[in-house]
Amino acid sequence: MVDLKGNPFFLDDGGVAWVNGTRDAMTLEEKIGQLFIMLDRKKDREEERKLIQKYHLGGCRYENENAKAIYEQNEYYQQCAKIPLLIASNCDSGGNGVCSDGTYVASAAACGATSDTRCAYDVGRVSGIEMAALGCNWNFGPVCDIKMNWRNTVVNTRSYGSEADVVLSNARAYIQGMRNGQVAVTAKHFPGDGVEELDQHLVMGTNNLSCGEWEKSFGKVYKALIEEEHVEAVMVGHIAIPAYERKYNPSIKDGEILPATLSGNLLKNLLRGELDFNGVIVTDATHMGGFTSAMPRCEQVPRAIAAGCDMFLFFNDIEEDFGYMLEGYKTGVITEERLDEAVTRILALKAKLKLHEKRQAGTLMPEKAGLRVVGCTEHKKMAEEAARKSITLVKDTLGQLPVSPKTHKRAYVIVVSNPPISRGNVEDPVKEMVRGKMEAFGYDVTMHESYYDLALKHGTGKDVLLKSVLIGSAEEFKRKYDVVFTFINVSGYGQANNVRMELSVKHSTEYPWYIREVPSIFVSLNYTNHLIDIPMAKTFINAYAPTEPVIDHLLRKISGEEAFEGHYEEQVFCGRWDART
């Protein structure tokens, strides 16, 4: 039923015996519990104990805290569990995904902008080592989505690029780096995001490629990672592929097409069948709109497992979801064979990680002294190197560069960020970091005050609004400032299907009225597609992240002290001819 000695488990006789013996000794409720991965948001020890022990959970995810707190949390998780837990992290960009003080190295977009795959390897290496130090054993990465549609902001910086070969080579390097931490890896989000612009957190995603197109792109990536890199798990997105649904069921109606998380056609026929995947299939988060809109919750929960998923990511209400899963077994939605198959794979993953042996040896949690690796000097150097290699000059059509304090001392600096509610209605920390870095570099800095900034200081009112929209004298502006820097730090998901540059108020003075008055440099600190909203920008740079190493190297490159080494894809121009000028 499950090849325990084959790819990706490769268990020896002892491991096989533990899997089979543990499964056969489990009660029905214990088997049902292994299917679930909780999201620990409350951080309440008694609540954690109750969830793990009462519901016999198979795995955990959690909200980030500092390394010490996460270590102690994970230690408690394992103490509570009868069967060792899979403890997962989302390390897309480095160790910052495992704890708040972990090392951010680079986003996938930044890795894809470099000339080789070393950056992706370093992201995986740092992620794996810092994860292992905290007792995490399963990473939800790498992201294998292909950014075919520049409007898709969900995968904009999480994808290595728009070409399958670029995504594959970087994902492969990431996995090889991750193996330094000896944690399990997960290719996501099958069957592939990035073809359309919608956000599966809000609606069911659709991958509208033909079967042939899919095989040459996403299929190529997954096939190689399954066969050659032995990925232990695949995370399935709430994404449909109509072409494959019709291939396996020519009479299927549009209204019957389901997201992959609920589709036996995609999981059993495509992923298990054509791609020969033998590892663990885990759903993406099951509170996402692409999943919840497909059918009632009481049906979704057991049907995800019946369709071929092995683990169910997150609860709405744990008692209710557990009950739905149990009822699904009792009514035959989940057969005995399907339940045992899922549990076998979950236990096999734990056996591959030798969690049972480590528990017996008292080494399930690493020595606490190992926390010193988190944020260490070696890892920070990798982040520095990633910044140096990835920052990309997209255009400088007026030849405004280089710009430095020696030539353009008086800088007017604008930072366009997400609305302040996303940062707790406090001063923008990125804005203050940019100010400090620019002043340290030698600029006389005047920070633009947006409507948000003024409202935080003075409250809302007509005077604040007028100050936010009245430009004033262009000649006076030219006399006061030598250069304008506009930093765009906009990102998000789960709130809008497409996230774009948004100013703080209508007709705001943040808008680039100044580009024909003084030299103006535009820098994206996140998304790569902002030229759709500011095609008139003449000097535009993609820097990929709002971090100190990025700002340090950015200023050196703008000044001419360092060369720009990153490269861009054609998608950066968003299909607009004027964005190139």
Backbone torsions as a table, in degrees:
resi	resn	phi	psi	omega
1	MET	NA	-46.5	174.5
2	VAL	-129.5	129.3	179.8
3	ASP	-82.6	94.8	-175.9
4	LEU	-73.5	-23.0	-179.9
5	LYS	-94.4	-4.9	-178.8
6	GLY	-99.4	-177.3	178.4
7	ASN	-59.3	129.6	7.7
8	PRO	-104.9	9.3	-171.6
9	PHE	-85.1	-47.3	177.4
10	PHE	53.6	46.5	-177.2
11	LEU	-78.6	148.2	172.4
12	ASP	-86.6	-179.4	-176.5
13	ASP	-60.2	-36.4	179.4
14	GLY	-66.0	-40.8	177.7
15	GLY	-65.5	-42.1	178.1
16	VAL	-61.2	-44.1	-179.5
17	ALA	-62.5	-40.3	179.2
18	TRP	-64.6	-42.9	180.0
19	VAL	-61.4	-52.2	-176.3
20	ASN	-66.6	-41.7	-179.4
21	GLY	-67.1	-41.3	179.7
22	THR	-65.5	-45.3	179.5
23	ARG	-60.5	-46.9	-174.9
24	ASP	-68.8	-21.4	179.6
25	ALA	-89.8	-4.5	-175.4
26	MET	-82.0	147.3	171.8
27	THR	-77.4	167.5	177.1
28	LEU	-58.3	-45.7	-179.0
29	GLU	-62.6	-36.4	178.3
30	GLU	-67.4	-37.8	177.1
31	LYS	-65.9	-43.7	178.9
32	ILE	-60.2	-42.1	-178.5
33	GLY	-63.3	-33.6	-179.3
34	GLN	-63.5	-20.7	-178.5
35	LEU	-72.6	-17.9	-170.1
36	PHE	-101.4	142.1	169.8
37	ILE	-117.7	120.6	-178.5
38	MET	-86.9	158.4	169.4
39	LEU	-111.3	112.9	-175.7
40	ASP	-88.8	98.3	179.0
41	ARG	-101.8	-27.5	-174.7
42	LYS	-75.0	-30.0	-178.0
43	LYS	56.2	45.4	179.5
44	ASP	-114.9	117.3	-173.1
45	ARG	-58.7	-43.6	-178.9
46	GLU	-66.9	-37.5	177.8
47	GLU	-66.0	-40.3	177.9
48	GLU	-62.1	-46.1	179.7
49	ARG	-59.7	-44.7	-178.5
50	LYS	-61.9	-46.1	-178.2
51	LEU	-63.3	-45.7	-176.4
52	ILE	-67.6	-41.2	-174.6
53	GLN	-86.2	-41.4	-178.7
54	LYS	-70.8	-36.8	-174.7
55	TYR	-107.3	3.1	170.3
56	HIS	55.6	45.5	-170.5
57	LEU	-62.1	147.8	179.0
58	GLY	-88.4	-27.7	-176.7
59	GLY	-157.6	170.0	-177.1
60	CYS	-138.3	146.0	162.8
61	ARG	-128.0	167.7	-171.5
62	TYR	-155.3	167.0	172.2
63	GLU	-85.2	144.2	-174.8
64	ASN	-68.8	143.6	168.7
65	GLU	-142.6	-172.4	179.2
66	ASN	-70.6	165.9	-172.4
67	ALA	-58.2	-44.2	-178.6
68	LYS	-61.5	-44.4	-179.4
69	ALA	-65.0	-40.4	179.5
70	ILE	-68.2	-40.4	177.1
71	TYR	-57.8	-49.9	-178.0
72	GLU	-65.8	-35.9	175.7
73	GLN	-62.8	-48.8	-178.6
74	ASN	-64.1	-37.3	176.6
75	GLU	-61.0	-41.6	179.2
76	TYR	-68.4	-41.9	176.0
77	TYR	-50.6	-52.3	-174.9
78	GLN	-68.1	-32.7	176.7
79	GLN	-64.1	-32.7	-176.9
80	CYS	-80.0	-22.5	-169.6
81	ALA	-88.3	135.6	174.4
82	LYS	-70.0	-45.3	175.2
83	ILE	-107.5	131.7	-177.4
84	PRO	-50.9	143.1	-174.9
85	LEU	-91.7	147.9	163.0
86	LEU	-81.8	122.2	179.8
87	ILE	-115.1	114.2	-169.2
88	ALA	-104.5	152.5	173.1
89	SER	-133.5	164.1	179.6
90	ASN	-114.1	80.0	-174.5
91	CYS	-99.2	72.6	179.2
92	ASP	-72.8	-33.5	-169.8
93	SER	-123.2	5.9	-178.6
94	GLY	135.6	-165.5	-175.8
95	GLY	-69.9	-10.0	175.3
96	ASN	-63.9	-15.2	176.7
97	GLY	-80.4	-15.1	-179.9
98	VAL	-99.7	-28.5	177.3
99	CYS	-157.6	158.0	-173.5
100	SER	-66.1	-25.2	178.5
101	ASP	-102.8	16.3	174.8
102	GLY	-72.7	168.8	-173.2
103	THR	-87.6	113.5	169.1
104	TYR	-75.5	125.8	179.4
105	VAL	-104.7	-61.8	-178.7
106	ALA	-170.2	150.7	173.0
107	SER	-76.4	166.8	177.1
108	ALA	-61.9	-37.9	178.8
109	ALA	-61.4	-40.4	177.7
110	ALA	-64.9	-42.2	177.5
111	CYS	-60.2	-43.9	-179.4
112	GLY	-65.9	-21.8	-179.5
113	ALA	-81.8	-10.9	-179.2
114	THR	-84.5	169.7	-174.3
115	SER	-85.7	-6.8	178.6
116	ASP	-146.8	-172.9	-176.5
117	THR	-102.9	11.9	-178.8
118	ARG	-62.7	-37.3	-179.7
119	CYS	-62.4	-44.8	178.4
120	ALA	-62.8	-39.5	176.3
121	TYR	-60.3	-45.4	-178.9
122	ASP	-64.4	-38.3	176.4
123	VAL	-60.1	-46.5	178.4
124	GLY	-64.4	-42.3	-179.0
125	ARG	-61.8	-50.7	179.8
126	VAL	-61.8	-42.9	179.9
127	SER	-59.8	-49.5	-177.0
128	GLY	-64.1	-42.9	-178.3
129	ILE	-68.1	-44.1	-178.8
130	GLU	-71.8	-33.1	174.3
131	MET	-61.5	-51.1	-176.5
132	ALA	-60.9	-36.1	-179.4
133	ALA	-63.0	-26.9	-178.4
134	LEU	-97.7	1.5	179.1
135	GLY	87.7	10.4	173.2
136	CYS	-82.6	146.1	-173.3
137	ASN	-130.8	2.3	-175.0
138	TRP	-145.6	122.0	178.8
139	ASN	-105.1	133.6	173.9
140	PHE	-86.5	71.8	179.9
141	GLY	-173.4	159.1	15.9
142	PRO	-88.5	159.5	170.8
143	VAL	-75.2	126.0	-178.2
144	CYS	-111.5	16.1	179.3
145	ASP	-71.5	149.9	-178.4
146	ILE	-114.7	122.6	-175.2
147	LYS	-80.6	78.8	179.7
148	MET	-82.9	-22.0	-177.7
149	ASN	-118.6	114.0	-176.5
150	TRP	-63.9	-19.3	179.5
151	ARG	-75.3	-14.9	-177.2
152	ASN	-76.2	104.6	-176.9
153	THR	-87.7	-10.9	177.3
154	VAL	-67.7	-41.5	-177.5
155	VAL	-102.8	4.8	-171.6
156	ASN	-51.5	-52.1	178.7
157	THR	-101.8	-4.9	-179.3
158	ARG	-92.3	-8.9	178.5
159	SER	-100.8	145.3	177.4
160	TYR	-74.6	-16.2	178.9
161	GLY	160.4	-169.7	-174.9
162	SER	-100.8	-1.5	-179.9
163	GLU	-114.8	136.9	-176.9
164	ALA	-58.3	-39.9	-177.4
165	ASP	-66.2	-37.1	178.0
166	VAL	-66.8	-44.3	178.8
167	VAL	-62.8	-45.1	-178.1
168	LEU	-63.7	-47.2	-176.6
169	SER	-64.8	-38.5	178.7
170	ASN	-73.9	-39.7	177.3
171	ALA	-63.3	-39.2	177.6
172	ARG	-62.9	-44.2	179.4
173	ALA	-64.7	-41.2	177.7
174	TYR	-57.8	-46.7	-179.7
175	ILE	-63.1	-43.5	180.0
176	GLN	-63.3	-36.5	173.9
177	GLY	-67.2	-40.3	-179.6
178	MET	-61.3	-30.7	-177.0
179	ARG	-63.0	-16.7	175.7
180	ASN	-62.7	-25.3	179.0
181	GLY	-94.4	-5.2	179.2
182	GLN	54.9	45.7	174.8
183	VAL	-114.4	157.0	178.7
184	ALA	-74.2	150.2	-180.0
185	VAL	-117.9	160.5	-175.5
186	THR	-136.7	120.1	173.3
187	ALA	-82.1	131.2	-177.0
188	LYS	-145.4	155.1	6.5
189	HIS	-117.0	95.0	-178.9
190	PHE	-56.4	138.3	5.5
191	PRO	-88.0	5.9	172.9
192	GLY	127.4	120.0	176.2
193	ASP	-99.1	161.2	175.6
194	GLY	112.6	-3.6	-179.5
195	VAL	-82.5	-39.8	179.2
196	GLU	-111.5	-176.9	-175.1
197	GLU	-103.2	-6.4	-173.8
198	LEU	-81.9	159.4	-174.1
199	ASP	-103.9	116.2	-178.1
200	GLN	-67.4	-9.5	170.0
201	HIS	-65.9	-22.8	-175.0
202	LEU	-112.7	-35.6	-178.7
203	VAL	-140.1	163.1	174.7
204	MET	-64.3	126.2	176.7
205	GLY	-73.5	155.9	177.4
206	THR	-133.4	124.7	172.6
207	ASN	-100.9	104.3	-171.5
208	ASN	-92.8	19.3	177.3
209	LEU	-70.5	153.6	170.7
210	SER	-72.5	167.3	178.8
211	CYS	-59.6	-42.1	180.0
212	GLY	-64.9	-42.0	178.3
213	GLU	-64.8	-40.0	-179.9
214	TRP	-65.2	-42.2	-178.9
215	GLU	-61.6	-34.8	-178.5
216	LYS	-81.5	-10.8	-176.5
217	SER	-119.3	-91.3	-179.0
218	PHE	-60.8	-41.7	-179.9
219	GLY	-61.0	-39.0	178.3
220	LYS	-61.2	-43.4	-179.5
221	VAL	-64.7	-51.9	-177.2
222	TYR	-64.6	-40.7	-178.9
223	LYS	-60.5	-44.5	-179.0
224	ALA	-66.7	-42.1	-178.1
225	LEU	-69.5	-32.9	177.7
226	ILE	-71.4	-48.6	-174.4
227	GLU	-76.2	-40.4	-169.6
228	GLU	-102.7	-33.6	-178.5
229	GLU	-102.7	-4.4	172.8
230	HIS	56.0	45.8	178.1
231	VAL	-57.5	133.8	-175.8
232	GLU	-77.7	-25.8	-175.2
233	ALA	-143.5	156.4	171.2
234	VAL	-126.8	127.1	174.1
235	MET	-92.1	129.4	-176.2
236	VAL	-99.1	127.3	177.9
237	GLY	-84.3	165.8	177.4
238	HIS	-86.4	63.4	-170.6
239	ILE	-130.5	130.7	179.0
240	ALA	-96.5	152.4	168.6
241	ILE	-126.0	94.0	-178.3
242	PRO	-55.0	-36.0	-176.7
243	ALA	-61.0	-43.1	179.9
244	TYR	-74.9	-33.9	175.8
245	GLU	-59.8	-40.8	-178.7
246	ARG	-76.2	-27.5	175.7
247	LYS	-64.1	-45.1	-177.3
248	TYR	-83.1	-23.8	-179.5
249	ASN	-142.6	84.0	-175.1
250	PRO	-57.9	-21.6	-177.1
251	SER	-94.7	4.1	-176.7
252	ILE	-63.8	141.1	178.1
253	LYS	-94.1	156.7	-178.2
254	ASP	-54.2	-42.0	-177.7
255	GLY	-69.0	-10.5	-179.9
256	GLU	-97.3	-5.4	-179.7
257	ILE	-75.1	129.2	-173.8
258	LEU	-116.6	159.9	171.5
259	PRO	-63.2	156.1	-176.1
260	ALA	-56.3	-31.6	180.0
261	THR	-61.6	-18.1	-178.9
262	LEU	-121.6	10.1	-173.2
263	SER	-108.6	110.2	174.0
264	GLY	-62.9	-32.0	177.9
265	ASN	-58.9	-46.1	-176.0
266	LEU	-78.5	-34.8	-176.8
267	LEU	-82.8	-48.9	-175.7
268	LYS	-82.4	-43.1	-175.8
269	ASN	-82.2	-43.4	-176.1
270	LEU	-87.9	-58.4	-174.0
271	LEU	-72.2	-49.9	179.1
272	ARG	-76.4	-39.3	-174.0
273	GLY	-81.1	-74.4	-173.6
274	GLU	-67.1	-35.9	-179.2
275	LEU	-92.4	-7.5	174.2
276	ASP	57.0	42.1	179.7
277	PHE	-84.6	127.3	-175.2
278	ASN	-110.4	-2.4	-174.7
279	GLY	-87.9	-160.1	-175.6
280	VAL	-85.2	132.1	173.1
281	ILE	-103.9	122.3	-179.5
282	VAL	-119.6	139.7	176.9
283	THR	-71.2	156.5	163.3
284	ASP	-71.8	175.7	-175.7
285	ALA	-53.9	130.0	-172.0
286	THR	-90.9	9.4	170.8
287	HIS	-96.4	3.0	-178.4
288	MET	-76.4	147.3	-174.8
289	GLY	-62.1	-30.4	179.2
290	GLY	-64.6	-20.6	178.6
291	PHE	-98.2	-49.2	-172.2
292	THR	-67.2	-23.8	-177.5
293	SER	-82.0	-7.0	-172.8
294	ALA	-76.5	-34.1	-178.2
295	MET	-169.4	170.2	178.8
296	PRO	-60.1	149.9	-177.2
297	ARG	-56.6	-38.8	-178.1
298	CYS	-62.3	-24.1	176.7
299	GLU	-92.0	-38.9	-178.2
300	GLN	-56.4	-45.9	-170.6
301	VAL	-59.5	-57.4	-179.6
302	PRO	-73.0	-28.7	-176.2
303	ARG	-72.0	-24.9	174.6
304	ALA	-62.8	-42.0	178.1
305	ILE	-71.6	-43.2	179.7
306	ALA	-60.5	-35.3	-178.6
307	ALA	-70.8	-22.2	177.9
308	GLY	135.9	-5.9	174.4
309	CYS	-71.3	147.3	178.5
310	ASP	-100.7	-30.0	-178.9
311	MET	-132.7	146.2	-172.6
312	PHE	-113.7	115.5	-171.0
313	LEU	-89.2	108.7	172.4
314	PHE	81.1	154.9	179.2
315	PHE	-107.8	156.8	157.7
316	ASN	-87.6	-64.4	173.3
317	ASP	-127.1	118.6	-170.3
318	ILE	-62.3	-42.8	-179.4
319	GLU	-63.5	-41.2	-179.1
320	GLU	-67.9	-48.9	-178.3
321	ASP	-65.0	-39.5	176.2
322	PHE	-60.9	-42.5	178.5
323	GLY	-63.5	-40.8	177.9
324	TYR	-62.4	-40.6	-179.2
325	MET	-67.3	-43.3	179.4
326	LEU	-63.6	-42.8	179.4
327	GLU	-65.1	-36.2	177.7
328	GLY	-61.3	-35.8	176.0
329	TYR	-69.9	-44.9	-175.6
330	LYS	-66.1	-28.4	-179.3
331	THR	-94.6	0.6	175.2
332	GLY	89.6	3.1	174.7
333	VAL	-62.1	-44.7	172.5
334	ILE	-102.1	117.0	179.5
335	THR	-77.8	163.2	176.7
336	GLU	-59.6	-41.0	-179.7
337	GLU	-63.2	-43.7	-178.8
338	ARG	-66.8	-39.0	178.3
339	LEU	-63.8	-47.5	-178.9
340	ASP	-65.8	-34.6	177.4
341	GLU	-63.3	-45.7	179.9
342	ALA	-63.7	-47.0	-178.8
343	VAL	-63.3	-38.8	178.6
344	THR	-59.7	-44.6	-179.6
345	ARG	-66.5	-39.3	178.7
346	ILE	-62.1	-46.9	179.3
347	LEU	-66.4	-34.8	179.0
348	ALA	-64.2	-38.6	176.6
349	LEU	-63.4	-41.6	178.0
350	LYS	-64.6	-37.5	179.1
351	ALA	-69.1	-39.4	177.8
352	LYS	-59.7	-38.9	178.2
353	LEU	-77.8	-2.7	178.5
354	LYS	58.8	35.0	-179.3
355	LEU	-65.2	-35.6	179.8
356	HIS	-68.1	-39.5	178.6
357	GLU	-69.5	-39.8	179.2
358	LYS	-65.0	-38.1	177.5
359	ARG	-62.1	-44.9	-178.5
360	GLN	-63.3	-33.9	-178.9
361	ALA	-87.7	-3.8	-178.8
362	GLY	75.7	22.2	-177.6
363	THR	-118.6	20.8	-179.2
364	LEU	-60.6	-37.2	171.6
365	MET	-103.6	137.4	178.9
366	PRO	-71.0	167.9	176.5
367	GLU	-62.4	138.4	-177.1
368	LYS	-63.5	-26.1	178.8
369	ALA	-60.9	-21.8	-179.3
370	GLY	-68.4	-9.9	178.8
371	LEU	-62.7	-18.1	-179.0
372	ARG	-62.5	-18.1	179.8
373	VAL	-72.5	-22.1	-178.1
374	VAL	-68.0	120.6	-179.6
375	GLY	70.1	24.1	-176.4
376	CYS	-72.0	167.5	-177.2
377	THR	-59.4	-42.0	179.9
378	GLU	-59.3	-43.1	-178.5
379	HIS	-69.8	-37.3	177.9
380	LYS	-66.0	-32.5	176.4
381	LYS	-64.8	-35.3	177.3
382	MET	-65.8	-37.8	176.4
383	ALA	-64.6	-40.8	176.4
384	GLU	-59.7	-46.5	-178.4
385	GLU	-64.4	-39.2	178.9
386	ALA	-63.6	-42.3	178.0
387	ALA	-62.3	-44.6	-178.4
388	ARG	-60.8	-40.6	-173.1
389	LYS	-84.2	-20.4	-169.2
390	SER	-101.4	-30.8	-174.0
391	ILE	-56.5	131.0	-166.7
392	THR	-122.1	123.0	169.9
393	LEU	-82.6	110.8	-178.8
394	VAL	-81.8	-42.8	177.1
395	LYS	-160.3	152.8	174.1
396	ASP	-149.2	65.7	-167.1
397	THR	-70.0	-20.9	177.3
398	LEU	-97.7	2.0	-179.7
399	GLY	63.4	42.2	-177.1
400	GLN	-78.4	-22.0	-179.2
401	LEU	-87.8	151.4	4.5
402	PRO	-81.3	156.3	175.6
403	VAL	-129.3	130.2	179.7
404	SER	-146.9	169.8	175.9
405	PRO	-60.3	-22.8	178.8
406	LYS	-70.4	-31.3	-176.6
407	THR	-107.8	-26.3	-176.2
408	HIS	-140.0	72.5	-171.2
409	LYS	-65.8	-43.3	-171.2
410	ARG	-92.2	106.3	-173.9
411	ALA	-109.0	129.9	171.2
412	TYR	-98.2	125.2	-169.6
413	VAL	-120.9	124.3	177.9
414	ILE	-113.5	132.8	174.3
415	VAL	-121.2	115.3	177.9
416	VAL	-98.8	117.1	-176.0
417	SER	-126.2	175.5	171.6
418	ASN	-61.5	158.5	178.0
419	PRO	-53.1	150.1	-172.8
420	PRO	-64.6	-18.5	179.2
421	ILE	-61.0	-27.4	-179.3
422	SER	-75.0	-10.9	176.7
423	ARG	-121.0	22.8	174.7
424	GLY	76.3	24.6	179.6
425	ASN	54.0	43.9	175.1
426	VAL	-124.0	173.4	178.3
427	GLU	-55.8	144.2	-179.1
428	ASP	-70.6	114.1	-177.8
429	PRO	-65.2	-30.9	178.1
430	VAL	-66.5	-40.5	178.7
431	LYS	-60.2	-43.8	179.9
432	GLU	-68.9	-35.8	177.2
433	MET	-65.0	-43.4	178.1
434	VAL	-61.3	-44.0	178.8
435	ARG	-58.0	-49.9	-178.4
436	GLY	-61.1	-41.9	-179.3
437	LYS	-66.9	-40.5	-178.4
438	MET	-70.0	-39.2	177.4
439	GLU	-65.8	-40.6	178.5
440	ALA	-64.8	-28.8	179.5
441	PHE	-77.1	-17.1	175.8
442	GLY	120.2	-0.1	179.7
443	TYR	-78.7	146.7	163.3
444	ASP	-86.9	111.4	-168.5
445	VAL	-104.9	130.2	167.5
446	THR	-115.4	116.3	-178.7
447	MET	-86.0	131.2	174.8
448	HIS	-66.8	137.7	175.7
449	GLU	-103.6	111.3	179.0
450	SER	-77.3	174.3	175.7
451	TYR	-58.0	-38.6	177.9
452	TYR	-60.0	-47.7	-178.0
453	ASP	-61.5	-46.7	-178.4
454	LEU	-65.5	-39.0	179.9
455	ALA	-66.8	-35.9	177.2
456	LEU	-64.3	-34.4	-177.9
457	LYS	-85.3	-40.1	-168.5
458	HIS	-120.6	-2.8	-175.7
459	GLY	82.2	169.8	178.9
460	THR	-82.4	154.2	-179.5
461	GLY	164.6	171.0	-175.4
462	LYS	-62.5	-40.6	-178.1
463	ASP	-63.7	-41.1	178.8
464	VAL	-65.0	-42.7	179.6
465	LEU	-63.2	-45.2	-179.4
466	LEU	-61.7	-42.3	179.8
467	LYS	-63.8	-27.3	-177.7
468	SER	-80.6	-18.9	-173.8
469	VAL	-118.3	-15.0	-178.7
470	LEU	-86.9	120.9	-176.0
471	ILE	-75.1	-45.9	-177.3
472	GLY	88.7	-162.9	-173.4
473	SER	-77.0	122.9	176.8
474	ALA	-67.3	-38.3	-179.6
475	GLU	-64.9	-40.7	177.9
476	GLU	-65.0	-39.4	178.5
477	PHE	-60.3	-43.2	-179.7
478	LYS	-66.3	-32.9	178.3
479	ARG	-71.3	-30.2	-174.3
480	LYS	-87.5	-29.6	-170.3
481	TYR	-129.5	144.9	179.2
482	ASP	-97.7	-24.1	-175.0
483	VAL	-157.9	149.6	172.7
484	VAL	-116.3	128.3	170.9
485	PHE	-106.8	126.2	173.7
486	THR	-116.4	115.2	177.9
487	PHE	-101.5	127.4	-179.6
488	ILE	-110.4	114.3	-178.7
489	ASN	-123.2	76.3	-174.6
490	VAL	-122.1	131.7	176.5
491	SER	-159.8	174.0	176.7
492	GLY	154.2	166.0	175.3
493	TYR	-159.7	163.8	174.5
494	GLY	76.7	2.8	179.6
495	GLN	-123.2	-31.8	177.2
496	ALA	-143.2	149.1	-178.7
497	ASN	-72.4	-20.3	176.8
498	ASN	-145.0	122.3	-177.2
499	VAL	-100.1	124.9	-176.7
500	ARG	-127.3	167.7	174.1
501	MET	-60.1	124.0	-178.0
502	GLU	-130.0	126.1	-179.9
503	LEU	-81.6	163.5	-171.1
504	SER	-73.3	-20.2	-179.7
505	VAL	-159.4	158.1	179.2
506	LYS	-59.7	138.7	178.6
507	HIS	60.1	29.9	-176.4
508	SER	-62.9	149.2	176.1
509	THR	-70.1	-5.6	173.7
510	GLU	-67.1	-25.3	-176.5
511	TYR	-66.1	145.8	-167.9
512	PRO	-75.0	65.5	173.9
513	TRP	-72.3	-14.3	-167.2
514	TYR	-95.4	-2.6	-169.3
515	ILE	-66.8	-22.8	178.1
516	ARG	-98.0	3.5	-179.3
517	GLU	-99.6	-47.5	179.4
518	VAL	-137.9	159.4	175.6
519	PRO	-53.8	135.1	-173.1
520	SER	-133.7	125.8	-176.7
521	ILE	-116.8	125.2	-179.2
522	PHE	-109.1	131.7	-177.5
523	VAL	-130.3	123.4	170.5
524	SER	-89.1	127.5	176.6
525	LEU	-99.7	15.2	179.9
526	ASN	-156.1	-97.9	-175.1
527	TYR	-64.1	156.8	-176.6
528	THR	-102.0	1.1	-169.8
529	ASN	-112.0	23.9	-173.3
530	HIS	-74.8	-9.7	176.7
531	LEU	-66.4	-15.6	174.0
532	ILE	-63.6	-31.0	-177.6
533	ASP	-99.5	-18.8	178.2
534	ILE	-134.3	57.1	-178.8
535	PRO	-62.2	-20.7	-179.2
536	MET	-75.1	-9.7	177.9
537	ALA	-60.4	133.0	-177.8
538	LYS	-99.0	-23.4	174.4
539	THR	-126.6	114.6	-174.1
540	PHE	-134.3	133.4	-175.8
541	ILE	-130.0	134.4	169.7
542	ASN	-99.6	118.6	-178.0
543	ALA	-110.0	-13.9	166.3
544	TYR	76.8	-20.2	-177.0
545	ALA	-158.1	144.2	177.9
546	PRO	-91.4	62.1	-177.4
547	THR	-117.7	161.7	-179.2
548	GLU	-61.9	-45.8	177.2
549	PRO	-58.7	-36.9	179.4
550	VAL	-64.7	-47.1	-179.3
551	ILE	-64.3	-40.5	178.5
552	ASP	-57.7	-51.5	-178.4
553	HIS	-70.5	-34.4	178.0
554	LEU	-58.6	-48.2	-178.5
555	LEU	-64.4	-37.0	177.2
556	ARG	-65.3	-40.0	-179.1
557	LYS	-68.9	-41.7	179.0
558	ILE	-62.7	-34.9	-178.6
559	SER	-79.3	-11.5	-178.2
560	GLY	92.0	1.9	178.8
561	GLU	-71.6	-30.1	177.7
562	GLU	-126.3	152.7	174.8
563	ALA	-84.3	149.3	169.6
564	PHE	-75.5	126.2	-176.4
565	GLU	-110.6	-20.7	-177.8
566	GLY	-71.9	158.8	176.7
567	HIS	-126.2	154.6	-176.5
568	TYR	-113.5	163.4	173.9
569	GLU	-100.4	159.2	-178.7
570	GLU	-58.4	-27.0	-179.1
571	GLN	-59.3	-20.6	-176.9
572	VAL	-60.6	-23.6	179.9
573	PHE	-87.7	-3.1	170.7
574	CYS	56.0	29.0	176.4
575	GLY	74.5	9.9	-178.2
576	ARG	-104.1	126.5	178.6
577	TRP	-65.2	-36.0	-175.3
578	ASP	-75.0	-15.5	177.1
579	ALA	-70.2	-16.7	-179.8
580	ARG	-86.9	-15.2	-170.8
581	THR	-85.2	NA	NA
